[in-house]
């Protein structure tokens, strides 16, 4: 699956919403990435640690709570738009 080609069908399911709630509770609603100079600390997104587009699984163990700025940075890194840290 290529970046940006998936539909909202996967993320609008009850299962996905339940996973998101479990991950946020597990991670204490705190950003798990904590990139310097961008992190707000408050998680608002759920991120797949191993990207679905690259074969990552839909499972709590492959998910983390992240703030929006950190999620944007990670997404750019994952897409190769910026250098890996």
Secondary structure, DSSP 4 states (H G I P E B T S, - for coil): --TT---TTTTTSHHHHHHHHHHHHHTTTB-SS--TTT--SB--EEEESS-GGGT--SSGGGEEEE-HHHHHHHHHHHHTSS---
